[in-house]
Amino acid sequence: MSAKQKSQRGFVAVTLITLLAIALVIVAYATILGTFTGGPVTVVTVKAEIWYSEQNLTSASWTGTLPNVANGSQWYSRLNITQAGGYTGLVNVTWQLHYGNDTPVSGATITTGNFNLNGTVGQIIYASSDGYIDVNKNWGAYTSAAETYYVKAQIETAT
């Protein structure tokens, strides 16, 4: 190998070592320049219970169970918010009637859209398109067979 080739190889080697050293310094400085921590993020949820009544009235007796309801009789549901300080803002609630071992009843679904939760205990959402009692869903229209039925409600943030 000629002296010129050795010189070129040496130059390339020195250049690569220099670039590597500079890269290591930059990486070292990048980690030294700063580590930043964001503020706290508080995740909240909604705590609620489903209550039932055979009368669609705000003054009616609403309870967690309805024993001995006759086939096809009217009965209604609502969500009662049970804990303050939960999620506030617009939500959608999907209501679904089920029977037996978690089997959905075909066609017995309704969605409450863009209901405004305010984070207070005792706020009520009815199983209606707007969350109010005037068009609360009569689940009895879907319960003509003797069986154990219940309603599930899923609350999601509205987009």
C-alpha positions in Angstrom: 0.0 0.0 0.0 1.3 3.4 -0.9 2.0 6.2 1.4 -0.7 8.2 -0.3 -3.3 5.5 0.4 -2.2 5.2 4.0 -2.5 8.9 4.4 -6.0 8.9 2.9 -7.1 6.1 5.2 -5.7 7.8 8.1 -7.5 11.0 7.2 -10.8 9.1 6.8 -10.2 7.4 10.1 -9.5 10.6 11.9 -12.5 12.3 10.3 -14.8 9.5 11.4 -13.4 9.5 14.9 -13.9 13.3 15.1 -17.5 13.1 13.8 -18.2 10.3 16.3 -16.8 12.4 19.1 -18.8 15.4 18.1 -22.0 13.3 17.9 -21.3 11.9 21.4 -20.8 15.4 22.8 -24.1 16.6 21.2 -26.0 13.6 22.6 -24.4 14.2 26.0 -25.4 17.9 25.9 -28.9 17.0 24.7 -29.6 15.0 27.9 -27.9 17.6 30.0 -29.9 20.5 28.6 -33.0 19.6 30.3 -35.7 17.2 31.5 -39.2 18.6 31.7 -42.1 17.3 33.8 -45.7 18.3 32.9 -48.3 19.2 35.4 -50.7 16.7 37.0 -53.4 15.0 34.9 -56.5 14.1 36.9 -58.7 11.4 35.3 -62.3 11.3 36.5 -65.2 9.0 35.9 -69.0 9.0 36.5 -70.6 7.1 39.4 -74.3 6.3 38.9 -77.0 3.8 39.5 -79.9 2.7 37.3 -83.3 3.1 38.9 -86.7 1.8 37.7 -90.3 2.9 38.1 -93.6 1.6 36.7 -94.7 5.3 36.4 -92.9 7.8 34.2 -93.2 10.6 36.7 -90.5 12.6 38.5 -92.6 12.3 41.7 -92.9 8.4 41.3 -91.1 6.0 43.5 -87.8 5.1 41.7 -85.9 2.0 42.9 -83.0 -0.3 42.0 -85.3 -3.3 41.3 -88.9 -3.9 40.2 -90.3 -7.2 41.4 -93.5 -8.8 40.0 -94.1 -6.6 37.0 -96.8 -8.0 34.7 -95.9 -9.1 31.2 -96.1 -6.0 28.9 -96.6 -3.6 31.7 -95.0 -0.2 31.4 -91.8 0.4 33.2 -89.0 3.0 32.8 -85.4 3.6 33.8 -83.1 6.5 34.7 -79.6 7.0 35.8 -79.0 8.7 39.1 -75.5 10.3 39.5 -74.3 9.2 43.0 -71.0 11.0 43.4 -70.0 14.6 43.1 -66.9 15.8 41.4 -66.9 13.3 38.5 -66.8 14.1 34.8 -68.4 17.3 33.7 -69.3 18.1 30.1 -71.4 16.6 27.2 -71.9 12.8 27.2 -73.8 10.2 25.2 -75.6 7.4 27.0 -76.4 4.2 25.2 -79.2 2.3 26.9 -79.8 -1.4 26.2 -82.4 -3.8 27.6 -81.0 -7.3 28.5 -82.5 -10.4 29.8 -81.3 -13.7 31.4 -77.6 -14.2 31.3 -76.6 -10.8 29.6 -78.5 -11.3 26.4 -79.5 -8.0 24.7 -83.2 -7.6 23.6 -83.3 -6.9 19.9 -84.4 -3.4 19.1 -84.5 -2.3 22.7 -81.8 0.4 22.6 -81.9 4.1 22.8 -79.1 6.7 22.8 -79.2 9.9 24.9 -77.1 12.4 22.9 -75.2 15.4 24.1 -76.4 15.4 27.7 -74.6 17.9 29.9 -73.2 16.4 33.1 -72.5 19.0 35.7 -70.7 16.8 38.3 -73.3 17.1 41.1 -74.9 14.3 43.1 -78.5 13.6 42.2 -78.4 14.7 38.6 -80.7 12.4 36.6 -80.6 11.2 33.1 -83.7 9.5 31.7 -83.6 6.8 29.0 -84.7 9.1 26.2 -83.0 10.8 23.2 -82.5 14.0 25.1 -82.1 12.6 28.7 -85.4 14.2 30.0 -88.5 12.4 31.3 -91.0 13.5 28.6 -90.0 10.8 26.1 -88.5 8.3 28.6 -88.4 4.8 26.9 -91.0 2.3 28.0 -89.1 -0.9 28.4 -92.3 -2.8 29.1 -93.0 -2.8 25.4 -90.1 -5.3 25.0 -90.9 -7.5 28.0 -93.9 -9.6 27.0 -92.3 -12.9 28.0 -91.8 -13.9 31.6 -88.1 -13.4 32.2 -85.7 -11.4 34.3 -84.8 -8.1 32.5 -82.5 -5.3 33.3 -81.1 -2.2 31.6 -77.5 -1.3 30.9 -76.3 2.2 30.3 -72.9 3.1 28.9 -71.8 6.7 29.3 -69.2 8.1 26.8 -67.9 11.6 26.2 -69.7 13.3 23.4 -67.5 14.3 20.4 
